[in-house]
């Protein structure tokens, strides 16, 4: 998640560091993961029976994942392959 947000921000917002919007999204996502009822065996959000993201943040995260997901294989190949396997 963090790697995807960084890729998105670098390429969409032309920012070396996370911009305010992307930083807020990362903080929100971390907070949701930390409070997840299913930790440590948390499923992917798409497969989770409890949807804890607000609709606006869910749409923003989908946008980030759609944009950065295909780029993960080039920037973080081991992480991308592990994600596909799990």
C-alpha positions as CSV (number, residue, x, y, z in Angstrom):
1,X,0.0,0.0,0.0
2,X,2.7,2.5,1.0
3,X,4.8,1.7,-2.1
4,X,1.7,2.2,-4.3
5,X,0.9,5.5,-2.8
6,X,4.5,6.7,-3.2
7,X,4.5,5.7,-6.9
8,X,1.2,7.4,-7.4
9,X,2.3,10.6,-5.7
10,X,5.7,10.7,-7.5
11,X,4.1,10.4,-10.9
12,X,0.8,12.1,-10.5
13,X,1.7,15.0,-8.3
14,X,5.4,15.2,-9.3
15,X,6.5,15.2,-5.7
16,X,9.7,13.7,-4.4
17,X,8.1,13.5,-0.9
18,X,4.4,12.7,-0.3
19,X,2.1,15.6,-0.8
20,X,-0.4,16.5,1.8
21,X,-3.3,14.6,0.1
22,X,-1.3,11.4,-0.3
23,X,0.2,11.6,3.2
24,X,-3.4,11.9,4.5
25,X,-4.4,8.8,2.5
26,X,-1.4,6.8,3.8
27,X,-2.2,7.8,7.4
28,X,-5.9,6.9,6.9
29,X,-4.9,3.5,5.4
30,X,-2.5,2.7,8.3
31,X,-5.1,3.6,10.8
32,X,-7.6,1.3,9.2
33,X,-5.1,-1.6,9.1
34,X,-4.1,-1.0,12.7
35,X,-7.7,-1.1,13.8
36,X,-8.6,-4.1,11.6
37,X,-10.7,-6.7,13.4
38,X,-9.1,-9.5,11.4
39,X,-5.4,-8.7,12.1
40,X,-3.0,-10.5,11.9
41,X,-4.7,-12.7,9.2
42,X,-6.3,-9.7,7.4
43,X,-7.7,-10.6,4.0
44,X,-7.3,-8.2,1.0
45,X,-9.9,-5.4,1.4
46,X,-11.7,-6.6,-1.7
47,X,-12.4,-10.0,0.0
48,X,-13.1,-8.6,3.5
49,X,-16.6,-9.0,4.9
50,X,-16.2,-5.7,6.8
51,X,-15.6,-2.5,4.7
52,X,-13.9,0.0,7.0
53,X,-13.0,2.7,4.5
54,X,-15.3,5.6,3.9
55,X,-16.7,5.7,0.4
56,X,-14.5,8.7,-0.6
57,X,-11.3,7.1,0.7
58,X,-12.2,3.8,-0.9
59,X,-12.5,5.5,-4.3
60,X,-9.2,7.3,-3.8
61,X,-7.5,4.1,-2.9
62,X,-8.9,2.3,-5.9
63,X,-7.6,5.1,-8.1
64,X,-4.1,4.8,-6.5
65,X,-4.2,1.0,-6.9
66,X,-5.3,1.1,-10.6
67,X,-2.6,3.6,-11.4
68,X,0.3,2.1,-9.4
69,X,-0.5,-1.6,-9.4
70,X,0.8,-2.3,-12.9
71,X,4.0,-0.3,-12.2
72,X,4.7,-2.4,-9.0
73,X,6.2,-5.2,-11.1
74,X,8.9,-2.8,-12.3
75,X,9.5,-0.8,-9.1
76,X,9.1,-3.5,-6.5
77,X,9.0,-6.9,-8.3
78,X,9.4,-9.1,-5.2
79,X,6.7,-7.3,-3.4
80,X,4.4,-7.5,-6.4
81,X,4.9,-11.2,-6.9
82,X,4.3,-11.9,-3.2
83,X,1.1,-9.9,-3.4
84,X,-0.1,-11.9,-6.4
85,X,0.7,-15.2,-4.7
86,X,-1.0,-14.4,-1.4
